[in-house]
Amino acid sequence: MTTMEPMTGEWWTDWEEEDPLFRQLRLTVRQTLRDSGGSPKQAWDALTDVGAWDFGVPLDRGGLELGHAVVSMLCEEVGCSTQPLPLLGTLVTLDLLSASSTHPGLLDQVRTGELPVPIPGRLPGLAGCLSTGLEWRADPAGGRGLLSGTAGPFSVGVQPGALLLLTETGQGPEASLVTLPATGVELRELADRGGGPTASAVLTDVRVSEESVLLRGHEAEQALARVGLRVAVYQAALLTGLAAATLTAVVERIRSRQQFGQSLVKHQAPRLRVAGLLARLDAIRWAVADAAKSLDKGALGSSDAAGLLALTAETALDVTREAVHLHGASGLARDSVVASCYRRVAWEALRGGRPTLLWETAAGTY
């Protein structure tokens, strides 16, 4: 955008430097979400229709294998739409199923949108670290083990078809896919105070069958370490999209609101505050794009991913908090975009870990 061009409400969502085909794919995803009808279920079905769940699936498993830059773009656009979809859990499940040849039926169910899969609680950490709030203990009856605990929150704008449970067992990490409903598993919907429907999962002595286990032991450890890097970039992209949606609403608000006989956007103070937030948004968008490209090249390290996630989490929290003040009292309304993004970012920003600990990981001191 040159200095002679008027600023539109979404100029910062345009990427003039993008490859034309990549740009067209971004516009297709964006338009799909806008035309989906507004409900999370309609958005989910629309993304399924354009083959979004195949973007990251390898070619030899029947997917499109478009790369992490494309999947990150998908996460950013879903964040920008503010739809509360079980996006990260579904992408992680597809990644784990694609790495294993033992569950072809489950892979087909997930990639066709039939089986939305959230991850209760924390996302897979860097270097394969798990901290989901679920506890594994030996089964007194001689079975494989029992899972108990409470984990959340996670988005349930679409009814989950299964839960991806990541736990530390007596034989190392384990990833299992438990289809719902299941004995001992209760989904408790949390009060929707903005940000979309959320829930927590309460597990009471859940016996995970052998058929539900995707990966375990050393194989699971390697897969989760790989997935942890990817999830950091995807979550950073999702947070970036939520921050962009917030600023879009703020710009529209200050353009329409009148004060002292003229539009609020004409006043220097709010203009400077919005300009500062846009500069920070631009910085994290470039950081996410660069990290996704490095991920495609196999050149992204855990310290870089930790720094990226810490930066985007802190920026998204600051942007949404400041946006509430800029938006005025209406920004506190439960159904406003600003309040919705603020409340969702408040817990989404912590799913990959506390920013202070992530900075320590990035610096090599944790």
C-alpha positions as CSV (number, residue, x, y, z in Angstrom):
1,M,0.0,0.0,0.0
2,T,1.5,3.4,-1.0
3,T,1.0,6.6,0.9
4,M,-1.4,7.8,-1.7
5,E,-3.8,4.9,-1.3
6,P,-6.6,5.1,1.2
7,M,-6.4,2.6,4.0
8,T,-9.1,-0.1,3.9
9,G,-10.3,-2.2,6.8
10,E,-8.3,-5.2,5.7
11,W,-5.2,-3.9,3.9
12,W,-2.9,-5.8,6.3
13,T,-4.4,-9.1,5.3
14,D,-3.0,-8.7,1.7
15,W,0.3,-10.2,0.8
16,E,1.7,-8.6,-2.4
17,E,4.8,-10.8,-2.2
18,E,3.0,-14.1,-2.2
19,D,3.3,-16.5,-5.0
20,P,0.2,-16.1,-7.3
21,L,-0.9,-19.7,-6.8
22,F,-0.5,-19.5,-3.1
23,R,-2.3,-16.2,-3.0
24,Q,-5.2,-17.7,-5.0
25,L,-5.4,-20.6,-2.5
26,R,-5.5,-18.2,0.4
27,L,-8.3,-16.2,-1.3
28,T,-10.2,-19.5,-1.9
29,V,-10.0,-20.5,1.7
30,R,-11.0,-17.0,2.9
31,Q,-14.0,-16.8,0.5
32,T,-15.0,-20.3,1.5
33,L,-15.2,-19.3,5.2
34,R,-17.0,-16.1,4.4
35,D,-19.6,-17.8,2.2
36,S,-20.1,-20.8,4.6
37,G,-23.2,-19.3,6.3
38,G,-21.7,-18.2,9.6
39,S,-22.1,-21.3,11.8
40,P,-19.0,-23.4,12.8
41,K,-20.6,-26.5,11.3
42,Q,-21.2,-24.8,8.0
43,A,-17.6,-23.5,8.1
44,W,-16.3,-27.1,8.8
45,D,-18.3,-28.6,5.9
46,A,-17.2,-25.8,3.6
47,L,-13.5,-26.4,4.4
48,T,-14.1,-30.2,3.9
49,D,-15.6,-29.5,0.5
50,V,-12.4,-27.6,-0.7
51,G,-10.2,-30.4,0.6
52,A,-8.6,-28.5,3.4
53,W,-7.9,-31.6,5.5
54,D,-5.8,-33.0,2.7
55,F,-3.5,-30.0,2.5
56,G,-0.9,-31.6,4.7
57,V,-1.5,-35.3,4.1
58,P,1.4,-37.0,2.1
59,L,0.8,-37.9,-1.5
60,D,1.4,-41.6,-0.8
61,R,-1.5,-41.5,1.7
62,G,-3.8,-39.9,-0.9
63,G,-3.4,-36.3,0.2
64,L,-2.2,-33.1,-1.5
65,E,1.1,-32.6,0.5
66,L,1.0,-28.8,-0.1
67,G,3.5,-28.1,2.6
68,H,3.5,-26.4,6.0
69,A,3.3,-22.9,4.6
70,V,-0.2,-23.8,3.1
71,V,-1.3,-25.5,6.3
72,S,-0.2,-22.4,8.3
73,M,-2.1,-20.2,6.0
74,L,-5.2,-22.4,6.6
75,C,-4.8,-21.9,10.4
76,E,-4.4,-18.1,10.0
77,E,-7.5,-17.8,7.8
78,V,-9.6,-19.9,10.3
79,G,-8.3,-17.7,13.1
80,C,-9.3,-14.6,11.1
81,S,-12.8,-16.0,10.6
82,T,-13.0,-16.5,14.5
83,Q,-14.8,-19.9,13.9
84,P,-14.3,-22.1,17.0
85,L,-13.2,-25.3,15.1
86,P,-11.2,-28.2,16.4
87,L,-8.5,-27.3,13.9
88,L,-5.2,-28.1,15.6
89,G,-6.4,-31.4,17.0
90,T,-7.6,-32.5,13.6
91,L,-4.3,-31.5,11.9
92,V,-2.2,-33.3,14.6
93,T,-4.4,-36.4,14.2
94,L,-3.9,-36.4,10.5
95,D,-0.2,-36.0,10.9
96,L,0.0,-39.0,13.3
97,L,-2.3,-41.2,11.2
98,S,-0.3,-40.4,8.1
99,A,2.9,-41.6,9.8
100,S,1.3,-45.0,10.5
101,S,-0.1,-47.6,8.2
102,T,-2.2,-49.4,10.8
103,H,-5.3,-47.2,10.8
104,P,-6.3,-46.4,7.2
105,G,-10.0,-46.3,8.0
106,L,-9.5,-43.7,10.7
107,L,-7.4,-41.6,8.4
108,D,-10.1,-41.6,5.7
109,Q,-12.7,-40.6,8.3
110,V,-10.7,-37.7,9.6
111,R,-9.7,-36.3,6.2
112,T,-13.2,-36.4,4.9
113,G,-14.4,-34.3,7.8
114,E,-16.5,-37.1,9.4
115,L,-14.5,-37.2,12.6
116,P,-13.6,-33.8,14.1
117,V,-10.9,-34.3,16.7
118,P,-9.9,-31.9,19.4
119,I,-7.0,-32.3,21.8
120,P,-8.1,-31.8,25.4
121,G,-5.8,-29.3,27.2
122,R,-2.3,-28.5,26.2
123,L,-1.0,-29.1,22.7
124,P,2.1,-31.3,22.1
125,G,5.1,-29.5,23.3
126,L,8.4,-28.9,21.7
127,A,10.8,-31.9,21.8
128,G,7.8,-34.1,22.4
129,C,7.0,-32.9,25.9
130,L,3.5,-33.7,27.1
131,S,1.6,-31.9,29.8
132,T,-2.1,-32.5,29.1
133,G,-3.4,-33.0,32.7
134,L,-4.2,-36.7,32.1
135,E,-2.8,-39.3,34.4
136,W,-2.0,-42.9,33.4
137,R,-1.9,-45.8,35.9
138,A,-1.7,-49.5,35.7
139,D,-4.9,-51.4,35.4
140,P,-5.4,-53.6,38.4
141,A,-7.5,-56.0,36.2
142,G,-4.4,-56.6,34.0
143,G,-5.4,-54.4,31.1
144,R,-3.2,-51.9,29.3
145,G,-3.8,-49.0,31.7
146,L,-6.4,-46.5,32.9
147,L,-6.6,-42.8,32.1
148,S,-8.1,-40.2,34.5
149,G,-8.0,-36.5,34.8
150,T,-9.6,-33.3,33.5
151,A,-8.2,-31.4,30.5
152,G,-9.4,-28.3,28.7
153,P,-10.5,-25.9,27.4
154,F,-10.9,-26.7,23.7
155,S,-13.2,-25.4,21.0
156,V,-16.4,-27.5,20.3
157,G,-18.1,-25.4,17.7
158,V,-18.3,-28.7,15.8
159,Q,-19.4,-31.7,17.8
160,P,-16.3,-33.8,18.4
161,G,-16.3,-37.3,16.9
162,A,-13.2,-38.4,18.9
163,L,-10.6,-37.2,21.3
164,L,-6.8,-37.3,20.7
165,L,-5.4,-38.3,24.1
166,L,-1.6,-37.7,24.6
167,T,-0.2,-39.2,27.8
168,E,2.9,-40.5,29.5
169,T,2.6,-44.2,30.3
170,G,4.9,-46.7,32.0
171,Q,6.4,-47.4,28.5
172,G,6.8,-43.9,27.4
173,P,4.5,-41.5,25.5
174,E,1.3,-42.7,23.9
175,A,-1.1,-41.2,21.4
176,S,-4.6,-42.7,21.3
177,L,-7.8,-41.8,19.5
178,V,-10.9,-42.5,21.5
179,T,-14.1,-42.2,19.5
180,L,-17.1,-40.7,21.2
181,P,-19.2,-41.5,23.1
182,A,-16.9,-43.6,25.3
183,T,-17.3,-45.1,28.7
184,G,-15.7,-42.9,31.4
185,V,-15.4,-39.9,29.1
186,E,-17.6,-36.8,29.8
187,L,-17.5,-33.6,27.8
188,R,-18.5,-30.7,30.0
189,E,-19.4,-27.5,28.1
190,L,-18.1,-24.4,29.7
191,A,-20.1,-21.2,29.9
192,D,-19.9,-19.4,26.6
193,R,-19.0,-15.8,27.6
194,G,-17.7,-15.1,24.1
195,G,-15.1,-16.8,22.0
196,G,-17.3,-19.6,20.9
197,P,-18.4,-22.9,22.4
198,T,-15.7,-24.5,24.6
199,A,-15.6,-27.6,26.7
200,S,-13.3,-29.7,29.0
201,A,-12.9,-33.4,29.0
202,V,-13.3,-35.4,32.2
203,L,-11.9,-38.9,32.1
204,T,-12.6,-41.4,34.9
205,D,-10.7,-44.7,34.7
206,V,-10.9,-44.8,30.9
207,R,-9.6,-48.1,29.4
208,V,-8.0,-47.4,26.0
209,S,-8.3,-50.3,23.7
210,E,-5.5,-51.6,21.6
211,E,-7.3,-50.5,18.5
212,S,-7.4,-46.9,19.7
213,V,-3.6,-46.6,20.2
214,L,-2.0,-44.8,17.2
215,L,1.6,-44.7,18.5
216,R,3.5,-45.6,21.6
217,G,6.9,-45.7,23.1
218,H,9.9,-44.6,21.0
219,E,7.8,-44.3,17.8
220,A,5.4,-42.0,19.6
221,E,8.3,-40.0,21.1
222,Q,9.8,-39.4,17.6
223,A,6.4,-38.5,16.1
224,L,5.4,-36.1,18.9
225,A,8.8,-34.3,18.7
226,R,8.1,-33.8,15.0
227,V,4.5,-32.7,15.5
228,G,5.5,-30.4,18.4
229,L,7.5,-28.2,16.0
230,R,4.7,-28.1,13.4
231,V,2.0,-27.4,16.0
232,A,4.0,-24.4,17.3
233,V,3.9,-22.8,13.9
234,Y,0.2,-23.7,13.3
235,Q,-0.8,-22.3,16.7
236,A,1.2,-19.2,16.0
237,A,-0.7,-18.8,12.7
238,L,-4.0,-19.3,14.4
239,L,-3.2,-16.6,17.0
240,T,-2.1,-14.3,14.3
241,G,-5.4,-14.7,12.5
242,L,-7.4,-13.9,15.7
243,A,-5.3,-10.8,16.2
244,A,-6.0,-9.7,12.6
245,A,-9.7,-10.3,13.1
246,T,-9.6,-8.1,16.2
247,L,-7.9,-5.2,14.4
248,T,-10.2,-5.4,11.5
249,A,-13.1,-4.8,13.9
250,V,-11.3,-2.0,15.6
251,V,-10.5,-0.2,12.4
252,E,-14.1,-0.4,11.3
253,R,-15.2,0.9,14.7
254,I,-13.0,4.0,14.8
255,R,-13.9,4.8,11.2
256,S,-17.6,4.8,12.0
257,R,-17.6,6.3,15.5
258,Q,-18.0,10.1,15.7
259,Q,-16.4,12.3,18.3
260,F,-16.3,16.1,18.4
261,G,-18.0,16.2,15.0
262,Q,-15.6,14.0,13.1
263,S,-14.7,10.4,12.7
264,L,-12.6,9.0,15.5
265,V,-10.0,7.8,12.9
266,K,-9.2,11.5,12.3
267,H,-7.8,11.9,15.8
268,Q,-4.1,11.4,16.2
269,A,-4.2,9.4,19.5
270,P,-6.3,6.4,18.3
271,R,-4.5,6.5,14.9
272,L,-1.1,6.1,16.5
273,R,-2.3,3.3,18.8
274,V,-3.8,1.4,15.9
275,A,-0.7,2.0,13.8
276,G,1.4,0.5,16.6
277,L,-0.8,-2.6,16.8
278,L,-0.7,-3.0,13.0
279,A,3.1,-2.9,13.0
280,R,3.2,-5.6,15.7
281,L,0.7,-7.7,13.7
282,D,2.7,-7.3,10.6
283,A,5.8,-8.5,12.4
284,I,4.3,-11.7,13.7
285,R,2.8,-12.5,10.3
286,W,6.2,-12.3,8.7
287,A,7.7,-14.4,11.5
288,V,5.0,-17.1,11.0
289,A,5.5,-17.1,7.2
290,D,9.3,-17.4,7.6
291,A,9.0,-20.2,10.2
292,A,6.6,-22.1,7.9
293,K,9.0,-21.9,5.0
294,S,11.8,-23.0,7.3
295,L,9.6,-25.9,8.4
296,D,9.2,-27.0,4.8
297,K,12.9,-26.9,4.3
298,G,13.5,-28.9,7.5
299,A,15.5,-26.0,9.0
300,L,13.3,-25.0,11.9
301,G,14.8,-25.7,15.3
302,S,13.0,-26.0,18.7
303,S,14.4,-22.8,20.0
304,D,13.2,-20.9,16.9
305,A,9.7,-22.4,17.2
306,A,9.6,-21.6,21.0
307,G,10.5,-18.0,20.3
308,L,7.9,-17.7,17.5
309,L,5.1,-19.1,19.7
310,A,6.1,-16.9,22.6
311,L,6.2,-13.8,20.4
312,T,2.8,-14.5,18.8
313,A,1.1,-15.4,22.1
314,E,2.3,-12.2,23.8
315,T,1.4,-10.1,20.7
316,A,-2.1,-11.6,20.4
317,L,-2.7,-11.0,24.1
318,D,-1.5,-7.4,23.9
319,V,-3.4,-6.6,20.6
320,T,-6.7,-8.0,21.8
321,R,-6.4,-6.4,25.2
322,E,-5.6,-3.0,23.6
323,A,-8.4,-3.5,21.1
324,V,-11.0,-3.8,23.8
325,H,-10.0,-0.3,25.1
326,L,-10.0,1.2,21.6
327,H,-13.3,-0.3,20.8
328,G,-15.0,1.4,23.8
329,A,-17.7,0.0,26.0
330,S,-19.2,-2.0,23.1
331,G,-16.0,-3.9,23.0
332,L,-17.1,-5.6,26.2
333,A,-20.3,-6.9,24.7
334,R,-20.4,-10.7,24.7
335,D,-21.2,-11.0,21.0
336,S,-18.8,-8.5,19.7
337,V,-15.8,-9.7,17.6
338,V,-13.3,-7.9,19.8
339,A,-14.6,-9.4,23.1
340,S,-14.9,-12.8,21.5
341,C,-11.3,-12.7,20.2
342,Y,-10.0,-11.4,23.5
343,R,-11.6,-14.2,25.5
344,R,-10.5,-16.9,23.1
345,V,-6.9,-15.7,22.9
346,A,-6.8,-15.6,26.7
347,W,-6.7,-19.4,26.7
348,E,-5.5,-20.2,23.2
349,A,-2.3,-18.3,23.9
350,L,-1.4,-20.8,26.7
351,R,-2.1,-24.0,24.9
352,G,1.4,-24.2,23.6
353,G,2.9,-23.2,27.0
354,R,3.4,-20.1,29.0
355,P,5.3,-17.4,27.0
356,T,7.8,-16.8,29.8
357,L,8.9,-20.5,29.7
358,L,8.9,-20.5,25.9
359,W,11.3,-17.5,25.9
360,E,13.6,-19.5,28.3
361,T,13.4,-22.4,25.8
362,A,14.2,-20.1,23.0
363,A,17.2,-18.8,24.9
364,G,18.4,-22.3,25.8
365,T,18.0,-21.7,29.6
366,Y,15.1,-24.0,30.2
